[in-house]
Amino acid sequence: MKIYKTYIFDMDGTITDTLVVWLDLLRDCLLAFDVTPPDDKTLSQHTHDWRDMLRLGLSEEKLKAFTQMAHKLANERLPEAPFHAGAYAALETLKNHGKNIAIFSTMDRPMFEPAMQHRNLYAITKVAVAGTDVPERKPHPDGILKALRDLGMSEADKKGAVYIGDKDSDVLAAHNAGIDSILFYPAAHQLFYDLEKLKAHNPTHIISDWSELIAPLA
């Protein structure tokens, strides 16, 4: 695997093992608004945008209240979600090797901020961008481009940058930003995401364990 100068990470599902937390949270919210949740695999495909809940049967007039409830539950539950095995140690290794580290997550800032602080991620990262910090969500490249700008990266520096995430939208956002992508596909995600479908978006690299990310530095 290529060694990069700049590593930008998604948070949910990549640094932290939050997929089950999100599914439980969304299921509880849908039930509270009298919407029968779909199976977990289907629900996992509708976590990019709150408006996706409309496709699952939530009415437009209830979307604001749903979002407020989801924010409340997320603030309570997400900070308690564990790191993926080896994640924090890998981030420390990258930092110790002088790499630029940033996080760009689709999470709204009110959820993103406590998660960052609870996990002491500001001690590792130079830049942290939330979904509500930019005009468009993934797969638009806005968040990645902002992270690069905030890091002081030039257009030429893109060749040394990579975005690491666990979903198709992460890979596409990297492509749209003009940088390489690493798909994180741990064993726990096999029940929810089809690897062949993810491969169709042409990630530059695929890893299943954080040790693979830092192995080239050894």
C-alpha positions as CSV (number, residue, x, y, z in Angstrom):
1,M,0.0,0.0,0.0
2,K,1.2,3.5,-0.8
3,I,2.4,5.7,2.1
4,Y,0.6,9.0,2.2
5,K,1.5,12.4,3.7
6,T,-2.1,13.2,4.6
7,Y,-4.8,10.9,6.0
8,I,-8.4,12.0,6.2
9,F,-10.8,9.7,8.1
10,D,-14.5,9.2,8.3
11,M,-15.5,8.6,11.9
12,D,-18.6,6.5,12.1
13,G,-18.0,2.9,11.1
14,T,-14.4,3.7,10.4
15,I,-12.6,4.9,13.5
16,T,-15.5,3.9,15.8
17,D,-17.6,0.8,15.7
18,T,-21.0,2.6,15.5
19,L,-23.0,0.8,12.9
20,V,-25.1,-1.2,15.4
21,V,-25.5,1.9,17.6
22,W,-26.9,3.8,14.6
23,L,-29.2,1.0,13.6
24,D,-30.6,0.7,17.1
25,L,-31.0,4.5,17.3
26,L,-32.8,4.8,14.0
27,R,-35.0,1.8,14.8
28,D,-36.1,3.4,18.1
29,C,-36.8,6.7,16.4
30,L,-38.8,5.2,13.6
31,L,-40.9,3.2,16.1
32,A,-41.5,6.3,18.1
33,F,-43.1,7.9,15.1
34,D,-45.1,4.8,14.2
35,V,-42.9,3.7,11.3
36,T,-42.1,0.0,11.0
37,P,-38.3,-0.2,10.6
38,P,-36.9,-2.4,7.7
39,D,-34.4,-5.1,8.3
40,D,-31.0,-4.0,9.5
41,K,-29.3,-4.5,6.1
42,T,-31.9,-2.2,4.4
43,L,-31.7,0.3,7.2
44,S,-28.0,0.5,7.0
45,Q,-28.4,1.8,3.4
46,H,-30.3,4.8,4.7
47,T,-27.9,6.4,7.1
48,H,-26.3,9.2,4.9
49,D,-29.0,11.8,5.3
50,W,-32.0,12.4,7.6
51,R,-34.2,12.9,4.6
52,D,-33.6,9.2,3.8
53,M,-36.1,8.5,6.5
54,L,-38.9,9.8,4.2
55,R,-38.1,6.9,1.9
56,L,-38.8,4.5,4.8
57,G,-42.2,5.9,5.5
58,L,-41.7,8.9,7.8
59,S,-43.9,11.8,6.8
60,E,-42.4,15.2,5.9
61,E,-44.1,17.0,8.7
62,K,-42.5,14.7,11.3
63,L,-39.0,14.9,9.9
64,K,-38.0,17.8,12.2
65,A,-39.2,16.1,15.4
66,F,-37.6,12.9,14.2
67,T,-34.3,14.7,13.7
68,Q,-34.4,16.3,17.1
69,M,-35.0,12.9,18.7
70,A,-32.2,11.3,16.7
71,H,-29.8,14.0,17.8
72,K,-30.7,13.5,21.4
73,L,-30.2,9.8,21.3
74,A,-27.0,10.1,19.3
75,N,-25.6,12.5,21.8
76,E,-26.3,10.0,24.5
77,R,-25.2,6.8,22.8
78,L,-22.5,7.6,20.2
79,P,-19.8,8.8,22.6
80,E,-20.0,5.4,24.3
81,A,-19.4,3.4,21.1
82,P,-16.0,1.7,21.1
83,F,-13.1,2.3,18.7
84,H,-12.6,-0.4,16.1
85,A,-9.8,-2.6,17.3
86,G,-6.4,-1.0,16.7
87,A,-7.9,2.3,15.5
88,Y,-6.5,4.7,18.1
89,A,-3.1,3.0,18.1
90,A,-2.9,3.4,14.3
91,L,-3.8,7.0,14.5
92,E,-1.1,7.6,17.1
93,T,1.4,5.7,14.8
94,L,0.5,7.9,11.9
95,K,0.9,11.1,14.0
96,N,4.3,9.9,15.4
97,H,5.4,9.4,11.8
98,G,4.7,13.0,11.0
99,K,1.5,12.5,9.0
100,N,-1.2,15.1,8.6
101,I,-4.4,13.6,10.2
102,A,-7.9,15.0,9.7
103,I,-11.4,13.7,10.3
104,F,-14.4,14.5,8.0
105,S,-17.6,12.9,9.2
106,T,-21.2,13.4,7.8
107,M,-22.3,13.7,11.4
108,D,-24.0,17.0,12.3
109,R,-21.7,19.3,14.4
110,P,-23.9,18.9,17.6
111,M,-23.2,15.1,17.5
112,F,-19.7,15.3,16.1
113,E,-18.3,17.6,18.7
114,P,-19.0,15.5,21.8
115,A,-17.9,12.4,20.0
116,M,-14.5,14.0,19.2
117,Q,-14.0,15.3,22.7
118,H,-15.1,12.1,24.5
119,R,-12.6,10.0,22.5
120,N,-9.8,12.6,22.8
121,L,-9.5,12.8,19.0
122,Y,-8.4,16.4,19.0
123,A,-5.1,15.3,20.5
124,I,-4.5,13.3,17.3
125,T,-6.0,15.3,14.5
126,K,-5.1,18.7,13.1
127,V,-8.4,19.3,11.5
128,A,-12.0,18.1,12.2
129,V,-14.9,18.7,9.8
130,A,-18.5,17.9,10.5
131,G,-21.3,17.4,7.9
132,T,-22.9,20.6,8.8
133,D,-19.7,22.6,8.3
134,V,-20.0,22.3,4.5
135,P,-22.8,22.9,2.0
136,E,-23.1,19.4,0.6
137,R,-22.9,15.9,2.2
138,K,-21.0,13.0,0.8
139,P,-20.6,11.8,-2.0
140,H,-20.0,15.5,-2.7
141,P,-16.3,16.3,-2.0
142,D,-17.0,19.5,0.0
143,G,-15.9,18.1,3.4
144,I,-12.7,16.6,2.1
145,L,-11.8,19.7,0.2
146,K,-12.4,21.8,3.3
147,A,-10.2,19.5,5.3
148,L,-7.4,19.8,2.7
149,R,-7.7,23.6,2.7
150,D,-7.7,23.7,6.5
151,L,-4.6,21.6,6.5
152,G,-3.0,24.1,4.2
153,M,-2.7,21.7,1.3
154,S,-2.3,22.9,-2.3
155,E,-3.7,21.3,-5.4
156,A,-0.4,19.5,-6.0
157,D,-0.6,18.1,-2.4
158,K,-3.7,16.0,-3.4
159,K,-1.3,13.3,-4.8
160,G,-0.2,12.7,-1.2
161,A,-3.7,12.6,0.4
162,V,-6.1,9.8,1.0
163,Y,-9.6,9.5,2.5
164,I,-10.5,6.4,4.5
165,G,-14.1,5.4,5.0
166,D,-16.4,2.4,5.1
167,K,-19.2,3.2,2.7
168,D,-19.7,3.8,-1.0
169,S,-20.3,7.5,-0.4
170,D,-16.9,7.7,1.2
171,V,-15.1,6.2,-1.8
172,L,-17.1,8.4,-4.2
173,A,-16.4,11.6,-2.1
174,A,-12.7,10.8,-2.4
175,H,-12.9,10.3,-6.1
176,N,-14.9,13.6,-6.5
177,A,-12.2,15.4,-4.4
178,G,-9.5,14.1,-6.7
179,I,-7.7,12.0,-4.1
180,D,-7.1,8.3,-3.4
181,S,-9.5,6.3,-1.3
182,I,-9.2,3.4,1.2
183,L,-12.3,1.3,1.9
184,F,-12.3,0.0,5.5
185,Y,-14.3,-3.3,5.4
186,P,-14.0,-5.1,8.7
187,A,-15.6,-8.5,9.3
188,A,-18.5,-6.9,11.2
189,H,-19.6,-5.0,8.1
190,Q,-20.0,-8.1,6.0
191,L,-23.6,-8.6,7.1
192,F,-24.6,-5.1,6.0
193,Y,-22.5,-4.1,3.0
194,D,-21.9,-6.1,-0.2
195,L,-18.1,-6.0,-0.9
196,E,-18.6,-6.5,-4.6
197,K,-20.9,-3.5,-4.8
198,L,-18.4,-1.4,-2.9
199,K,-15.6,-2.6,-5.2
200,A,-17.6,-1.4,-8.1
201,H,-16.8,2.2,-7.0
202,N,-13.1,1.4,-7.4
203,P,-11.5,2.2,-4.1
204,T,-7.7,2.6,-4.4
205,H,-7.1,0.2,-1.5
206,I,-9.2,-2.1,0.7
207,I,-8.3,-3.0,4.2
208,S,-10.2,-5.1,6.8
209,D,-8.0,-4.3,9.8
210,W,-6.3,-1.1,11.0
211,S,-2.9,-2.9,11.1
212,E,-2.9,-3.0,7.3
213,L,-3.0,0.8,7.2
214,I,0.2,1.3,9.2
215,A,2.1,-1.8,8.0
216,P,4.0,0.1,5.2
217,L,5.4,2.4,7.9
218,A,7.2,-0.4,9.7
